[in-house]
């Protein structure tokens, strides 16, 4: 991994960590259960609070790729750690940026 890739990964981890802090500060009974990480080509990557903790009491969160044109979630993934969410985030950015979402649209 080059230093540029490490820097990009670190910035992505920071972006995800900041979103997690914002999500954690939303009261559980609030109708707002997500925060936006980034918008790409008519899509938005959201962090959504998981319904519960896993067996080890680790809070879960989901990353969701939302298409504003169809008003639907295109893809989502459950995450337990911020580091685990980085490749998912990168994949969602690529999906949105490549316009490869048409195969998933109805």
C-alpha positions in Angstrom: 0.0 0.0 0.0 1.4 3.3 -1.0 1.5 6.3 1.3 -1.2 8.0 -0.9 -3.4 4.9 -0.4 -2.8 4.9 3.3 -3.6 8.6 3.5 -6.9 8.0 1.6 -7.7 5.1 3.8 -7.0 7.2 6.9 -9.2 10.0 5.6 -12.0 7.6 4.8 -11.7 6.1 8.3 -11.9 9.6 9.8 -15.0 10.4 7.7 -16.7 7.2 8.9 -15.7 7.8 12.5 -17.1 11.3 12.4 -20.4 10.0 11.0 -20.5 7.3 13.7 -20.1 10.0 16.4 -22.9 12.0 14.8 -25.1 8.9 14.5 -24.4 8.0 18.2 -25.5 11.4 19.3 -29.0 11.1 17.8 -31.4 9.9 20.5 -32.6 6.4 19.9 -36.3 7.4 19.8 -35.6 10.1 17.2 -37.1 9.6 13.7 -33.6 10.5 12.3 -31.7 7.2 12.3 -29.1 8.0 9.7 -26.4 10.4 8.7 -24.9 11.2 5.3 -21.3 10.4 4.6 -21.1 11.6 0.9 -23.2 12.2 -2.2 -21.9 10.8 -5.5 -23.7 11.0 -8.9 -27.3 11.1 -7.7 -26.6 8.7 -4.9 -25.8 9.1 -1.2 -23.9 6.9 1.2 -25.6 6.8 4.5 -24.7 5.4 7.9 -27.7 3.9 9.5 -28.0 2.8 13.2 -28.3 -1.0 13.5 -31.4 -2.4 15.3 -29.3 -3.8 18.1 -25.9 -4.8 19.3 -24.3 -8.1 18.3 -23.7 -11.0 20.8 -20.5 -9.2 22.1 -22.6 -6.1 22.7 -20.7 -4.3 19.9 -22.9 -1.6 18.4 -23.8 -2.3 14.8 -24.2 0.2 12.0 -25.1 -0.2 8.4 -23.7 1.6 5.4 -26.3 2.1 2.7 -26.1 3.3 -0.9 -29.2 5.2 -1.6 -30.3 6.2 -5.1 -32.1 9.6 -5.1 -33.5 9.0 -8.6 -35.4 5.9 -7.6 -35.7 6.8 -3.9 -34.5 3.3 -3.0 -31.5 1.7 -1.2 -29.4 0.0 -3.9 -26.9 -1.7 -1.5 -26.2 -2.0 2.2 -23.8 -3.7 4.5 -23.7 -4.3 8.3 -20.5 -3.2 9.9 -19.1 -3.8 13.4 -15.9 -1.7 13.1 -14.9 1.4 11.3 -11.9 -0.2 9.7 -14.3 -2.9 8.3 -16.5 -0.2 6.7 -13.7 1.4 4.7 -13.7 -1.1 1.8 -17.5 -1.1 1.7 -17.5 2.7 1.5 -15.0 2.6 -1.3 -17.1 0.0 -3.1 -20.3 2.1 -2.8 -18.4 5.2 -4.1 -17.3 3.1 -7.1 -20.8 1.8 -7.7 -22.3 5.2 -7.6 -19.5 6.8 -9.7 -19.5 4.2 -12.4 -23.2 4.5 -13.1 -23.4 0.7 -12.6 -26.6 1.1 -10.7 -28.9 0.6 -13.6 -28.7 -3.2 -13.4 -30.1 -2.9 -9.9 -32.9 -0.5 -10.7 -36.4 -1.7 -11.4 
